[in-house]
């Protein structure tokens, strides 16, 4: 069924503007008769107090408004992260704002948190409250909000009863000043406020894991501060990382100079190095989600060995298709059998120290 879906859709989607192609994909997933994919229990893993059927998730940005979470779970993802969701609806930046870099298997976006707003997303999550599956919510501030921390606090209270976990996104490069919230003092204040908000609603919502998503463009001193603050405030996990504003010299596509965040294959080396650096600093205080440039089973395995308990992808689906989901899970199972490891968790972080000793990626 998945193969047929792709054979019919792919030729059409490649002729469209990237953002239009994405909108068509969302519509197709709403109505496609997708049977659920069975998960191998050896890939089951536990993180943030949640039981994931497999470690492969789809990153925030694909299902911004929680329209197709159940379809994505049926495709074989172990979890779905919807959003980024802002309190009030906002249009985001002017189009064009998404660019495919076909020569580099990459994409650049400067969407700017385009969102239907919290109320629209909340209605959809409430409607599927008993559907099962792990669905996290990635939250962000409105561009014109004076007190951005207050936006996050509001969204925590709103989504805690319906989200499997909530990700505090302070790392998008496309909202002016947002990445400043990764600075030590601002981050400490933000995390203190959102964790207090989470605790206030725990009686009604139950325990809702709180994750922090960071940029891959940090210095190691900045990373020291972020990890130290995250550990002090006792967040439940971190996602490493978001898109990058850097442009590797290897980029060949004519769109490579467009402003925005770069994702896809060219991000892999940098994001994996930052993942390993984060893993050795976290010292098992909480699990990590690795994302950025995963386009194969080997790439997913490298993220795991660098310290990721879970992994997320998005951009590679544009170039590799939905078959990548089963490919990654097959590779992970083959490694378990080859190395005599009973469960997936035994692979996490085994190469982290070695990765941090390598030359810095360029």
C-alpha positions in Angstrom: 0.0 0.0 0.0 2.8 2.4 0.9 4.6 1.6 -2.3 1.5 2.2 -4.4 0.9 5.5 -2.6 4.3 6.7 -3.4 4.3 5.6 -7.0 1.1 7.5 -7.6 2.1 10.6 -5.6 5.8 11.1 -6.2 5.7 12.3 -9.9 3.1 14.9 -9.1 4.7 16.2 -5.9 8.1 16.7 -7.6 6.5 19.2 -10.1 5.1 21.4 -7.4 6.6 24.2 -5.3 7.9 22.5 -2.1 5.3 24.1 0.2 2.5 23.2 -2.1 3.8 19.6 -2.4 3.8 19.4 1.4 0.2 20.6 1.6 -0.9 18.0 -1.0 0.9 15.3 1.0 -1.0 16.2 4.1 -4.3 16.0 2.2 -3.4 12.6 0.8 -2.4 11.2 4.2 -5.8 12.4 5.6 -7.6 10.0 3.2 -5.2 7.3 2.3 -6.4 3.8 3.5 -3.2 2.9 5.3 -3.1 -0.4 7.3 -1.1 -0.2 10.6 2.5 -1.4 10.4 3.5 -4.1 12.9 6.4 -3.3 15.2 9.2 -5.7 16.2 9.3 -5.8 20.0 13.1 -5.7 20.0 12.9 -2.1 18.8 10.7 -1.1 21.7 12.4 1.4 24.0 11.5 3.5 27.1 12.2 7.2 27.5 10.8 10.1 29.4 8.5 7.6 31.2 6.9 6.6 27.9 7.0 3.2 26.1 7.9 3.7 22.4 7.1 0.8 20.0 10.2 1.8 18.0 12.7 4.6 18.2 11.9 6.3 14.9 9.8 9.5 15.0 8.9 12.2 12.6 10.2 15.6 13.5 8.2 18.7 14.1 7.5 20.7 11.0 5.9 18.0 9.0 2.5 17.9 10.7 2.4 21.4 12.0 -1.2 21.5 12.9 -1.8 17.9 14.1 -3.8 16.9 11.0 -2.3 13.5 10.2 -0.7 12.1 13.4 -2.6 8.8 13.2 -1.8 8.3 9.6 1.9 8.8 10.4 1.7 6.2 13.2 0.1 3.8 10.8 3.0 4.3 8.4 5.3 2.8 11.0 6.7 5.8 13.0 7.1 5.0 16.7 6.1 8.5 17.6 5.0 11.8 16.0 5.9 15.3 17.0 3.4 17.9 15.8 3.9 21.6 15.6 5.5 24.0 16.0 2.3 25.4 17.5 2.0 29.1 18.6 -0.7 30.4 20.9 -2.4 32.6 18.3 -2.6 31.8 14.6 0.1 33.4 12.5 1.0 33.3 8.8 4.7 33.1 9.1 7.1 34.7 6.7 6.3 35.6 3.1 6.5 33.0 0.3 8.6 31.6 -1.2 10.0 30.3 2.0 10.8 26.6 1.4 13.5 25.5 -1.0 14.5 22.0 -2.2 18.3 21.6 -2.7 18.1 18.6 -5.0 21.8 18.5 -5.7 22.5 18.3 -2.0 19.5 16.2 -0.8 18.7 19.1 1.5 16.2 21.8 2.1 16.1 25.4 3.4 13.1 26.8 5.1 12.3 30.2 6.6 8.7 29.4 7.4 8.7 31.4 10.7 6.3 29.3 12.8 3.3 29.4 10.4 0.6 27.9 12.6 -3.2 27.6 12.7 -2.8 28.4 16.4 -3.2 26.5 19.6 -7.0 26.2 19.6 -7.1 24.5 16.2 -4.4 22.0 17.2 -6.0 21.4 20.6 -9.3 20.4 19.0 -7.6 17.8 16.9 -5.6 16.3 19.7 -8.7 16.2 21.9 -10.6 14.4 19.2 -8.0 11.6 19.1 -7.4 11.5 22.8 -8.2 7.7 23.0 -6.6 6.7 19.6 -3.3 5.6 21.2 0.2 6.2 19.9 2.8 8.7 21.2 2.1 12.2 19.9 4.3 15.0 21.2 3.6 18.7 20.8 6.4 21.2 19.8 5.6 24.7 21.1 6.8 28.1 20.2 6.1 31.8 20.8 4.3 34.2 18.6 6.6 36.5 16.7 5.0 39.7 18.1 4.8 38.6 21.8 6.5 40.8 24.2 6.9 38.1 26.9 7.7 35.0 25.0 8.1 32.9 28.1 4.5 33.6 28.9 3.5 32.1 25.5 5.3 28.8 26.5 3.7 28.8 29.9 0.2 29.2 28.3 0.8 26.4 25.9 2.1 24.0 28.6 -1.1 24.4 30.5 -3.2 24.0 27.4 -1.6 20.9 25.9 -0.4 19.0 29.0 -3.7 17.0 29.2 -3.5 15.9 25.5 0.2 15.6 24.7 2.4 12.5 25.2 5.2 15.0 25.8 5.9 18.7 25.1 8.9 20.2 23.4 10.0 23.7 24.2 11.4 25.0 20.9 13.8 27.9 21.4 16.1 27.0 18.5 14.3 27.9 15.2 16.4 30.4 13.3 13.4 31.9 11.6 11.8 33.9 14.4 13.9 36.9 15.2 15.5 36.7 18.6 14.1 33.3 19.5 17.6 31.6 19.7 18.6 34.2 22.2 16.4 32.2 24.7 19.1 29.6 24.7 21.4 32.0 26.6 21.9 30.9 30.2 19.9 33.5 32.1 17.0 33.6 29.7 16.9 29.8 29.4 17.0 29.3 33.2 14.0 31.7 33.6 12.1 30.1 30.8 12.6 26.5 32.1 11.7 27.5 35.6 8.5 29.0 34.4 7.4 26.2 32.1 8.3 23.5 34.6 6.3 25.4 37.3 3.4 25.5 34.8 3.7 21.8 34.1 3.6 21.0 37.8 0.5 23.2 38.3 -1.5 21.1 35.9 -0.1 17.6 36.8 -3.0 16.8 39.1 -5.4 17.1 36.1 -3.1 16.2 33.2 -0.9 13.6 34.8 2.9 13.7 34.3 3.8 15.3 31.0 7.5 15.0 30.0 9.1 18.3 29.1 11.8 18.4 26.4 14.1 21.2 25.2 15.0 21.5 21.5 18.4 23.2 20.8 20.2 24.4 17.8 23.3 22.6 16.3 25.1 26.0 15.9 26.1 26.4 19.5 29.6 26.8 20.8 30.7 24.2 23.3 30.7 26.8 26.1 27.1 27.6 25.2 26.3 23.9 25.2 27.8 23.6 28.7 25.5 26.3 29.9 22.4 24.8 28.3 23.0 21.3 29.5 23.9 22.6 33.0 20.6 24.6 33.1 18.6 21.7 31.7 20.0 19.3 34.3 19.5 21.9 37.1 15.9 22.5 36.1 15.4 18.7 35.7 13.9 18.7 32.2 13.0 15.2 30.9 15.0 15.2 27.8 16.6 17.2 24.9 16.3 17.2 21.1 19.6 17.8 19.2 19.1 19.7 17.1 17.2 22.1 14.9 18.1 23.3 11.4 21.4 25.1 10.9 22.1 28.7 9.7 25.6 27.6 8.5 26.2 26.7 4.9 28.8 23.9 4.4 31.2 24.5 1.5 30.1 21.3 -0.1 26.6 22.7 -1.1 26.1 22.8 -4.8 22.5 23.7 -5.4 21.7 27.2 -6.7 19.3 27.7 -3.8 22.0 27.2 -1.2 22.3 30.9 -0.5 18.7 31.3 0.5 18.2 32.6 4.0 16.7 30.2 6.6 17.5 26.9 8.3 19.3 24.1 6.4 18.1 20.6 6.9 18.9 17.2 5.2 22.1 15.4 4.5 24.5 18.3 4.9 23.4 18.8 8.5 24.2 15.2 9.5 27.9 15.6 10.6 27.3 18.8 12.6 24.2 17.6 14.3 25.7 14.3 15.2 28.7 15.9 16.7 26.5 18.2 18.8 24.5 15.1 19.8 27.6 13.3 21.0 28.8 16.4 22.8 25.5 16.7 24.5 25.4 13.1 25.5 28.7 13.1 27.3 27.6 16.3 29.2 24.2 14.9 30.2 25.8 11.9 31.9 22.6 9.8 31.6 20.5 12.5 33.5 17.9 12.2 30.8 17.5 10.7 27.3 18.2 12.5 24.0 16.4 12.6 20.7 18.8 12.8 17.7 17.7 14.6 14.5 19.3 16.2 11.5 20.4 14.5 8.2 19.1 11.0 8.9 18.7 9.6 5.4 19.5 5.9 5.8 19.6 3.0 8.3 23.3 3.6 8.7 22.7 7.3 9.5 20.0 6.4 12.1 22.4 3.9 13.7 25.2 6.5 13.9 22.8 8.8 15.8 22.0 6.1 18.2 25.6 5.2 18.8 26.4 9.0 19.3 23.9 9.1 22.1 20.3 9.2 20.8 17.7 7.0 22.6 15.2 8.1 19.9 15.7 9.6 16.4 13.6 11.8 14.2 13.6 12.5 10.5 11.7 14.7 8.0 13.7 16.1 5.1 15.0 12.7 3.9 11.4 11.6 3.2 11.3 14.1 0.4 14.3 12.5 -1.3 14.1 8.8 -0.1 10.4 8.3 0.3 8.3 6.4 2.8 10.3 3.2 2.3 13.0 4.8 4.4 10.9 4.1 7.5 11.1 0.3 7.1 14.7 0.5 5.9 15.9 2.2 9.1 14.1 -0.3 11.3 15.4 -3.2 9.3 19.0 -2.0 9.7 18.6 -1.5 13.4 17.3 -5.1 13.8 20.1 -6.5 11.7 22.7 -4.8 13.9 21.0 -6.2 17.0 21.3 -9.7 15.6 24.8 -9.2 14.3 26.1 -7.8 17.6 24.1 -10.1 19.9 22.3 -7.3 21.6 18.8 -8.2 22.9 17.3 -4.8 22.8 17.8 -1.5 21.0 18.7 0.4 24.1 22.0 -1.5 24.3 23.3 0.5 21.3 22.8 4.0 22.7 25.9 6.1 23.2 28.5 3.4 22.4 30.4 5.7 20.0 29.8 9.1 21.8 33.2 9.5 23.2 34.9 8.6 19.9 32.7 11.0 18.0 33.7 13.9 20.3 37.4 13.1 19.7 37.1 13.6 15.9 38.0 16.8 14.1 35.2 19.4 14.1 32.9 18.9 11.0 32.9 21.7 8.4 
